[in-house]
Amino acid sequence: MRLTTILTFSLGLLAVCATCACASEPNALSSGGSYIDIPWGNGFEGNADVTLGARYLLSYGPDLGHVLLSPTSWTSSDWAKFGVVAGLAAAVSDNDVNIQRWVQRTRGKGSDTIARFAQPLGNGRYVFPSLGLAYCYGRIFGDEKLERASLLGIESALVSSAVTGGIKYLAHKHRPLYLAAGEDDVPWSGPAFDGEDLSFPSGHTTVAFAVATVMASEYRDHRIVPPVAYGLASLVAFSRVNDNAHWLSDVIVGAAIGHFTAEAIERVHGGNDNGRLSFAPVVDNRGAGLALSVKF
């Protein structure tokens, strides 16, 4: 199965990178084993001071390294979550075509209206200017929490997009819009460097869940924020499947990348541990969808 192969290869690549990093740096593990000191930066040590400046901008590289090497410090719970997401994505991938055909058969004006509203919430053309304006508002009116959330939202979206982009070129999964009539298997033609057939994972969903995770973490003391943030991100995922731009497995993996990347960056910068989100695909005789659960 191509999806399972890609997930396994990606995880193996992370492990090899982690091993090489540790081998090249004898003191890579701290005395307490709580973090890994990346040779080119101190991203694992945690930097709670999130302010716009050279230090913030230069943290992107080490923080990306932290995200890529984070499996080396995962707990059993983290590995369990990874296993669930990978297993669900692989299972759904086997039914991508049938699910997508059902979605397109039941698609209507209502779902298209929702999709038109939601799609920009995962589009970088709108997300990054909006976060920039939010930062300016916080800066002008002294809202330090909004400043921090905006900067971490921008970083999480950019870093997770870099991860998603790399996987896209590794996979080169064809979009449902271009599936030939009567074809029952989703074509995968990667790895390659051309800009065609970049369906897996969903970039819009990655960005939406990265920003949603940061907002839910930074504003977890406001009970309404986490469900609204994740609810809007879920609508972005829905819009990509509804618009025939992505398969269901694409948005599941995109959501996972955005969420776990933002969680890692939050930990690096001394943020809240936001382990309250869980999501899973729902497929039954009535249709298919993505179920989310947020604990309070």
Protein Blocks (a to p, Z undefined) as FASTA:
>chain_A
ZZlmmmmmmmmmmmmmmmmmmmmmmklpafkopaccdfkbcklnopabccedfklmmmmm
mmmmmmmmmmmmccfklmmmmmmmmmmmmmmmmmmmmmmmmmmmmgcfklmmmmmmmmmm
mgmklmmmmmmmmmmmmmmnopaklmmmmmmmmmmmmmmmmmmmmmmmmnopacfklgce
hiabdcdfbdcfbfghilbccfklmmmmmmmmmmmmmmmmpmklmmmmmmmmmmmmmmmm
mnopacfklmmmmmmmmmmmmmmmmmmnopacdfkbccdddddfkbccddddddZZ
